[in-house]
Amino acid sequence: MGHRICLMHNGQVVQVGTPAEVLYHPVNDFAKSFFAGSRVVLEYKIAALDALSPFLKEVLPRPLLPGSSVWDALQAFGAEDKYASSYTAVIEAFSQYRQLQTS
């Protein structure tokens, strides 16, 4: 996904912004529905894991690359049962993070 998105409808620019701006603050119903089918996955992919640190209740056991997304963490922790608590911690932290983004 790009650093900035230009969303168009019927040849007209509807919204221009960062992926987070477009996903969390759509300007109209078209913009809101455009990503509806893949919204959660896109939100996981654009959210930096570092942004969740205020909400994480445990230290994550496996270091990820700097700039890793929530999606990267879920992929890493979802692969093995021994990381189930870390997977859950990331999901819970993301939920809290998301509430701030959508308010």
C-alpha positions, 0 to 999 in steps of 0.5 A: 500500500502506498504512503498516500492514497487517492480514492476516486469514484465516477472520475471524481476524487473522493478522498486523498490521504494516508492509508490510516486517514482513508481507513479510519476517517472516510469522508463519505459512505463510498469511501467507507464502503470501498475497503469494507471487505478487507478493512481489518486486514488492511488495518493490521497491515498499516498499523506499526507494531511500535504503535501498540506498545502503550497497550501491550500487557506483556513483552513480546518474546520474538524480536521482529524487524524495526517497522514491523506491522501488526500483520507481521506480528500476527503472522509470526506469532500465529504460526506456533502454539507457544506464541498463543499468548503473544498473539492474543496480546497483540490482538487485544492491544490492537483493539485498544489502539484502533479505538483511539484511531476511530474516535 
